[in-house]
Amino acid sequence: MKVRCSIILVTLLAVALCGMADSPETGYMVGAGDIIEVISFQHEELSGSFQVSENGVIAYPLIGQVEAAGRTVADISAELERLLEKDFFVDVQLSVKVREHRSQPVVVLGEVRRPGTVFLNGTTMLTDLIAEAGGLAAGAGPNIELRRVGAEETLVFSTEKVRTGEEGRDIEIQVGDVVSVSSKQLFFITGEISSPGQYDISRGLTLMRAVSQAGGCSKFASKIIEIHRDVGGEKVIETHNLGDIRKGKAEDPAILADDVLIVRRRFF
């Protein structure tokens, strides 16, 4: 019976330790603004919630100010137990956790379900952050941008690849990051085309791909396609020859938001 009890106790201890190792709290550094919760198993008067001040300390019963910023909850628990056992109690056991994370903000903007400030609670990847913001909204466009404090370049990811997990799973979010999900960009194609209408602009969309996306030209279509585009409030019309583009004699132009493509009928 004693052996069986010992085995059970060892198993429970192992499970508890594994749970601690997997918890995001174990590596999280508490910061100013965080609210930590302390639970005392023997002395209820020592239990409560305490917000970390701008100076990085909490005001704890009997002890007074205790440094909390830059420490893990395990470090804070050990320090509180040490100070309490030094002058007031014997064998104090405390449980400390972060009740509200408020010290490591990042901002998520654009086409997510809950845009705004998100507070990190441990190691967070780009895909995790998007999920924390409620996921991508129906109006999400082709790109997700990540702007980082002190970085000269803006990182750009494919929304579709982030959605499927091909991108973003290895991009760790840092305090102060600003993530922006673009809105859908549309173009319109009409004339001698199989499926005229409005279409989403995917990343890197060109004229040839736009024509293909709309089902291709009809048998009466001219090789000349017009792109009607608003530039600085003025309408500009570009003409492109599909035959020359196919032969590599002309560049395949990029399609921009709100472009109108007109496939003219050829004259026999």
C-alpha positions in Angstrom: 0.0 0.0 0.0 2.8 2.4 0.9 4.6 1.6 -2.4 1.4 2.3 -4.3 0.9 5.6 -2.6 4.5 6.5 -3.3 4.1 5.8 -6.9 1.0 7.9 -7.1 2.7 10.8 -5.4 5.7 10.6 -7.7 3.4 10.5 -10.7 1.4 13.5 -9.5 4.6 15.4 -8.9 5.9 14.6 -12.4 2.6 15.8 -13.9 2.7 19.0 -11.9 6.3 19.7 -13.0 5.5 19.0 -16.6 2.6 21.4 -16.4 4.9 24.1 -15.0 7.4 23.6 -17.8 4.7 23.9 -20.4 3.1 27.0 -18.9 3.8 30.3 -20.6 4.0 31.9 -17.2 7.3 30.1 -16.3 9.4 32.3 -18.7 7.3 35.5 -18.6 9.0 38.5 -17.1 6.6 40.5 -15.0 6.5 44.2 -15.8 5.0 47.5 -14.8 1.2 47.5 -15.1 0.8 43.7 -14.7 -1.5 42.5 -12.0 -0.3 39.4 -10.1 -2.4 37.2 -7.9 -0.9 35.7 -4.7 -2.6 32.8 -2.9 -1.4 31.8 0.6 -2.4 28.3 1.6 -2.1 28.9 5.4 -2.7 32.6 5.8 -5.7 34.2 4.0 -4.6 37.7 4.9 -1.6 37.2 2.6 -3.7 36.5 -0.4 -4.7 39.1 -2.9 -4.1 40.9 -6.2 -1.3 43.4 -6.6 -0.5 45.7 -9.5 3.1 46.3 -10.4 3.8 50.0 -10.1 5.7 52.1 -12.6 8.7 51.7 -10.4 8.4 47.9 -10.8 7.3 47.1 -7.2 4.2 45.7 -5.5 3.0 46.7 -2.0 2.6 43.5 -0.1 1.1 43.0 3.4 3.6 43.0 6.3 6.6 43.3 4.0 5.9 46.5 2.1 7.5 47.2 -1.3 8.9 44.2 -3.1 10.6 44.3 -6.5 8.5 42.4 -9.1 9.4 43.9 -12.5 12.0 41.8 -14.5 11.2 38.7 -12.4 9.2 35.5 -13.2 6.3 34.5 -11.0 8.5 31.8 -9.6 11.1 34.3 -8.6 8.5 36.6 -7.0 7.0 33.7 -5.1 10.4 32.6 -3.7 11.2 36.2 -2.7 7.9 36.7 -0.9 8.3 33.4 1.0 11.8 34.2 2.0 10.9 37.6 3.4 7.8 36.3 5.2 9.8 33.4 6.8 12.6 35.8 7.8 10.5 37.8 10.2 6.9 36.6 10.5 6.1 32.9 9.7 7.5 29.4 9.4 7.3 27.4 6.2 5.2 29.8 4.1 3.8 28.4 0.8 2.5 30.8 -1.8 1.2 30.4 -5.3 1.8 33.4 -7.6 0.5 34.0 -11.1 -0.1 36.9 -13.5 -3.9 37.6 -13.4 -3.7 40.4 -16.0 -0.9 41.0 -18.5 -0.5 44.7 -19.1 3.2 45.4 -19.5 4.1 44.2 -22.9 1.7 45.8 -25.5 1.6 45.2 -29.2 -0.9 46.7 -31.7 -2.9 44.8 -34.3 -4.6 47.0 -36.9 -6.8 46.4 -40.0 -8.8 43.4 -41.0 -8.9 41.3 -37.9 -12.0 40.7 -35.8 -10.7 42.5 -32.7 -8.2 45.2 -33.7 -6.5 47.1 -30.9 -3.8 46.5 -28.3 -2.9 43.0 -27.3 -0.7 42.3 -24.3 1.9 39.5 -24.6 1.8 36.8 -22.0 4.8 34.8 -23.1 6.4 33.7 -26.3 4.0 34.7 -29.1 4.3 34.1 -32.8 2.7 36.1 -35.6 0.1 33.4 -36.1 -0.6 33.3 -32.4 -1.1 37.1 -32.3 -3.6 37.0 -35.2 -5.6 34.4 -33.4 -5.4 36.5 -30.2 -7.0 39.3 -32.1 -9.9 37.1 -33.1 -8.5 35.9 -36.4 -8.7 37.4 -39.9 -11.8 39.3 -40.8 -13.8 38.6 -44.0 -12.3 41.7 -45.5 -8.7 40.7 -45.1 -6.5 41.6 -48.0 -3.4 40.0 -49.5 -0.8 41.3 -47.1 0.1 41.4 -43.4 2.7 44.0 -42.4 4.9 43.9 -39.3 6.6 47.2 -38.2 9.2 46.8 -35.5 10.6 49.6 -33.3 14.1 50.4 -34.5 13.8 48.4 -37.7 14.3 50.2 -41.0 12.3 47.7 -43.1 8.7 46.6 -42.8 8.2 42.8 -42.9 5.5 41.8 -45.3 3.7 38.4 -45.3 1.1 36.8 -47.5 -2.2 36.7 -45.7 -3.1 33.4 -47.2 0.1 31.8 -46.2 -0.3 33.1 -42.6 -3.8 31.7 -42.7 -2.5 28.3 -43.6 0.5 28.4 -41.3 3.1 28.5 -44.1 4.3 31.8 -42.9 4.3 33.5 -39.5 4.8 30.5 -37.2 8.5 31.2 -36.8 8.1 35.0 -36.4 8.3 35.9 -32.7 6.4 39.1 -31.8 8.3 41.7 -29.7 7.0 44.5 -27.4 6.0 47.5 -29.4 5.4 45.7 -32.7 2.6 47.0 -34.9 0.9 44.4 -37.1 -1.4 45.6 -39.9 -3.7 43.4 -42.0 -4.5 45.0 -45.3 -8.1 45.3 -46.6 -9.2 43.5 -49.8 -8.2 45.3 -52.9 -10.4 44.9 -56.0 -10.2 45.4 -59.7 -12.9 45.3 -62.3 -12.7 43.7 -65.8 -15.3 44.0 -68.5 -15.7 43.7 -72.3 -14.8 40.6 -74.3 -13.9 38.4 -71.3 -15.4 35.1 -70.2 -16.5 36.2 -66.7 -16.6 40.0 -66.4 -16.9 41.4 -62.9 -15.1 42.4 -59.8 -12.2 40.4 -58.5 -9.8 40.4 -55.5 -6.2 41.5 -56.1 -3.8 38.8 -55.0 -0.2 39.5 -54.2 1.8 40.2 -57.3 -1.2 40.3 -59.6 -0.4 41.2 -63.3 -2.5 41.8 -66.3 -2.0 38.3 -67.7 -3.0 36.7 -64.5 -6.0 39.1 -64.1 -7.3 38.0 -67.6 -6.8 34.4 -66.6 -8.6 34.9 -63.3 -11.6 36.2 -65.2 -11.7 33.1 -67.4 -9.7 34.4 -70.4 -10.7 36.5 -73.4 -13.6 35.6 -75.6 -13.0 34.6 -79.2 -14.0 38.1 -80.4 -11.5 39.8 -78.1 -8.8 42.2 -79.4 -5.3 41.7 -78.3 -5.3 45.3 -77.0 -6.5 45.8 -73.4 -7.0 49.1 -71.7 -6.3 49.7 -68.0 -8.2 52.7 -66.7 -6.6 54.0 -63.5 -7.0 57.0 -61.2 -3.6 58.7 -60.6 -3.7 61.7 -58.2 -7.3 62.4 -59.1 -6.8 62.2 -62.8 -7.9 59.3 -65.0 -5.1 57.7 -66.9 -5.6 55.1 -69.7 -2.9 52.6 -70.4 -3.0 50.3 -73.5 -1.3 46.9 -73.5 -0.9 44.3 -76.2 -1.5 40.8 -74.8 0.3 39.2 -77.8 3.4 41.2 -77.2 3.3 40.3 -73.5 2.9 36.6 -74.2 5.9 36.7 -76.6 8.0 38.6 -74.0 8.2 41.7 -76.1 6.4 43.8 -73.6 6.3 43.9 -69.8 3.4 42.3 -68.0 2.1 45.3 -65.9 1.0 45.1 -62.3 -2.7 45.5 -61.5 -3.5 48.0 -58.8 -6.5 48.6 -56.5 -9.6 50.0 -58.3 -8.1 49.4 -61.8 -10.7 48.9 -64.5 -9.7 46.6 -67.3 -11.5 46.8 -70.7 -11.1 44.1 -73.3 -12.1 45.6 -76.6 -13.8 43.7 -79.4 -11.6 43.2 -82.4 -12.5 44.5 -85.8 -12.5 42.0 -88.7 
